[in-house]
Amino acid sequence: MTKKLPIVLVLIITLICSISCANKEKSDNTKEPSIEALKASHKKFLENSPFKNTQELTKKERANKGLPPKRYMERLWELTMNPALGHPTPENLATIQKELITQRKSDLAQGRIPGDDSNNNWVERGPNNVGGRTRAIIFDPNDSSNETVFAGGVSGGLWKNTNISNASSVWTSVNIPENLNISSIAVDPNNSKIMYVGTGESYVQGDVNGNGVWKSTDGGNSWTHVFGGAEGETVIQTAASVTVNSPSEIANRNVAETADFGPRNTVTGDLVMASDGSASPYEACGRITNNAEVKGKIALIYRGNCGFIDKVKYVQDAGAIGVVVINNEAGAPIGMGGTDTNNAITIPSVMISMSAGSDIRSAIDSGDTVNVKIRYSSFAGYYVLNGNQHINDVLVRDNNGVSEVYIAAGSTAYFDSSPFTLLGPDDFGLYKSVDAGSNWSAVSLPLSENGSRFEPNDIELGADNTVWVATRNSLYYSDGGGTILSSKEGNVFTVKHTLEGSRTQIATSPTNPNKIYVLAEGTEDPVIMQKTTDGFATITELPLPDDVDPNMSADDFCRNQAYYNLVIKTDPKNDETVFVGGIDLFKSENGGVVWNQLSHWYGYDDLANVHADQHAIVFGNNDSSKMVFGNDGGVYYSSASGENAEARNNGYNVTQFYTVAISPTSPFKSELILAGSQDNGNQLFQGVVSPGINSTTDITGGDGAATFFDQDGEDTYLITNYVYNALITKIDYRTGVRTTIFEDEEEASNGEFINIQALDSRLDYLFSNFSSGNNYSYIAFRTKVEEGETGFVVDTISNAAFLNASPTAMAVSPHETTGDHSTLYLGLENGKLLKVGNASTESSQTWEDISSPQFLGSISDIEFGGSSNTIFVTFHNYGVNNIWSTNDGGTTWKQKDGNLPDMPVKTILQNPLNLEEVVVGTELGVWYTANFSNDSPTWVSAFNGMSNVKVLDLDLREDNTIYAATYGRGVFSGKFTGESLSVEDNVLASGISLYPTVSNGEFKVNSKTNLGEVNLQIFNLSGQSVYVKNLNLSGNTATDITLNVASGMYLARFTEGATTTVKKFIIK
């Protein structure tokens, strides 16, 4: 489907812009909309969601539209939208995150470490054998042995492995904000200690947004932000805007109208009132008299009694670089007409409203310097968040000793909406820095045949140092994606080749500057592969690899996902050896004529078992036999030129989990953790599960959704679900018997992609959302079929009077002890909370709406306190009150956001030993309060190793152990206690010595007295555990410790029973 922006949406845009203008103008008389009005707008926004037209599409249909194969992130967009705006505002998170990083660094510098107090009692659990989607990998050029590798998780930060050839080697987290979405990585060839990482993934349409480019000057130990990121807020775009950058008191984006004359280029500068010295001096209807002040500045003038062209010409002649005209009438600004027959106007000019102009004028009259940006847009009528959030590639070139950094900045959007939400539409392109990232300039590329800008996708260096750029379709113009450009000097690029493609990857020869391989997602053919040996004077069509998988066609080894899983690289020692990846990995040793398959995603035909969806292929430094591969399952290593690749995911804890469930202490005996993951199935932590990081077993494949253990203390079954209601499985852990409770066609799309479910362990009923389109329902299942019963399915239940939106949360109270049928609580997309009696019957349900009239948004979680009358409810959305509680079963409700920042809250639990303590999982980790009963509780970010990654689910064991499922950092656990939250210095009575405190990683530990067994755990300054060992400290001899980690400061925590002490030390 062509995604070219419509030319005319006059009525819609007029309405939207009029609302936007009204919202943006500052007025003391502005009234907050009522809850009822916000509910109505939320309902309308949901009805017109960007994704209502895509939820019924098959995987193939989604692929043909360039949509990600999974709908989870699309659904989150709907659920987290601000009800007043109709879209999420994730830009809020960047500000909150900066504050958290600053506070965390301060805490770490003072010696705090994860687990040192009850507000911080979290332990990373793993898995240590399952990775997650990885696009960025590099062998560290500072390690000649090719043992050190950096890898970036698409939603799990940056990691380092210093012994990659060892299957038991462990990854450690690098000191960079943990929830940065890493997409690319590059090293400066003139200084191998300087590295750059790009963030954000443009291929999945807003699923994974980033924060520009980050730089390290010390070999990856510390990082600073040098380029890009979101700019401002998500707003309805008008034809132009005037953004006040300073002073902060009036900083704002103001809607502007354009002129029919002059250029439309972006300009930034200080504002100056331009005067003609007349009775109405600031209307600028005559020659300007304060030329010295105006020169080089943006002139501020008023609409008045002369033509717009005349005004602008006068201030242009005075040396102004732009003009902002203030409307002299209340209301929205107007377009400035006029015919510039001689093209005399050479500077941009716009008009703003009287209200906006009044604030600016007051600041100038008060002596403030007002700095603004005049900006134009081609996307009027659409939601736009500007800035460079999606970095497709980063490359550093040595140009005669000067390090030139090139960035392929992409863009993306949420389509099929009215209006679209566009991310970075004005900012995508090729950028360059020649001063180590201090300054950046946009590199001018030719335009496509349709006159559109190219979106760079892949940057490579030729053997003669030529810069080659391959493109992908601009999502706004749907063209340019099959283009390859080059430049020898790095400033002027020319088109060298075009093909019928929408995403193009290239691989250059290490020795022949004219030899280039091309791999592309075709617009007609699924995949295209070509080769040139003469710089594209001629091309050769290459045969495609034919995957042995019986379910894949010979002409598409990417299985309809070449926009997503497409990679090609040449061996740096031999340009006839070529590697490509789609679903699986392939190798050719004769220039792409014959292909050998290296892997299969589940080991079919005795091939290496390498996870599906390949994204990165990397060679060792000066040794191309050593290779690493990045895919949706993490990192894989080969020491034999790609043969026999094996997983290297130990400690690479970037797994994206949706849900978590914990077994009861009886009858399961051991601690079992079950978690549903993105594209890595339902992972079971079993066997001897230690308090630290553990391995898991994939008990079901695909995407793991809702997970449960029966909690009645007698049964030993667990429940897993694949997407929607496609495959609900019951597994008896004691016997190993698997039973299919329900199997539905995935394409039926009954329920959500990651579907909402609830288990009644006492009565053995399972409930699942079964809504489809506007038909809202839940389905009830038996988990045990007794004699005389017809099967697992009880019935599909609907009630249009109450169940008038899709369920987004479900719960069964654990406190119900009587009755033969379940009481089910349903939280809905429209903010309703329903209580359904006899929910497990085929009929005779009783329905009650127990919502607060103030509920606004989409419910994310329902949990219970000490009884069924104490209920906690959280909301997915931005811009709402996210936390509510009741102590009387829903008769009265209190909102409990307190000082919690504006961000989605996903899940909630109360400490049963201390009812004042409540924890919530949010977009930025776990937060807690110690005064929940207050009218305005104080919320604090829990200081823990999971940092600020998204936490989607919490579960509680009856021994008060709490478990957290993170989307990008695996599973964590902690322990509720009865103590109030405080920081106490609880130090071992007998002294422990660690020496030397500055070393290369080898040091000694000793004690003054016989302490017996003491646990040592070492943390880096990101709060990441890098070493755990039990020591026997007798007081007589020292214990040697060898630590193979990056240089920097570390914290060693020694624990003996309930007492601890912390020591700081430095590794050179």
Secondary structure, 3 states (H helix, E strand, C coil): CCCCCCCCCHHHHHHHHHHHHHHHCCCCCCCCCCHHHHHHHHHHHHHCCCCCCCCCCCHHHHHHCCCCCCCHHHHHHHHHCECCCCECCCHHHHHHHHHHHHHHHHHHHCCCCCCCCHHHCEEEEECCCCCCCEEEEEECCCCCCCCCEEEEECCCEEEEECCCCCCCCCCEECCCCCCCCEEEEEEECCEEEEEEEEECEHHHCCCECCCCEEEECCCCCCCEEEECEEEEEEEECCCEEEEEEECHHHCEEEEEEEECCCCCCCEEEEEEECCCCCCCHHHCCCCCCCHHHHCCCEEEEECCCCCHHHHHHHHHHCCCCEEEEECCCCCCCCCECCCCCCCCCCCCEEEECHHHHHHHHHHHHCCCCCEEEEEECCCCCCEEEEEECCEEEEEEEEECCEEEEEEEECCEEECCCCCCEEECCCCCEEEEECCCCCCCEEECCCECCCCCECEEEEEEECCCCCEEEEEECCCCCCCCCCEEEEECCCCCCEEEEECCEEEEEEEECCCCCCCEEEEEEECCCCEEEEEECCCCCCCEECCCCCCCCCCCCCCCCCCCCCCCCCEEEEECCEEEEEEEECCCEEEECCCCCCCEECEECCCHHHCEECCCCEEEEEEECCEEEEEEEEECCEEEEECECCECCEECCCCCCCCEEEEEEECCCCCCCCCCEEEEECCCEEEEECCCCCCCCCCCEEEECCECCCEEECCCCCCCEEEEECCCCCEEEEEECCCCCEEEEEECCHHHCCCCCCCCEEEECCCCEEEEECCECCECCEEEEECCCCCCCCCCEEEEECCCCCCCCCEEEEEECCCCCCCCCCCEEEEECCCCEEEEECCCCCCCCEEEECCCCCCCCCEEEEEECCCCCCEEEEECCCCCCCEEEECCCCCCCEECCCCCCCCCEEEEEECCCCCCCEEEEECCEEEEECCCCCCCCCEEECCCCCCCCCEEEEEECCCCEEEEEEECCCEEEEECCCCCCCCCCCCCCCCEEEECCEECCEEEEEECCCCEEEEEEEEECCCCEEEEEEEEECCCCCEEEECCCCCEEEEEEEEECCEEEEEEEEEC
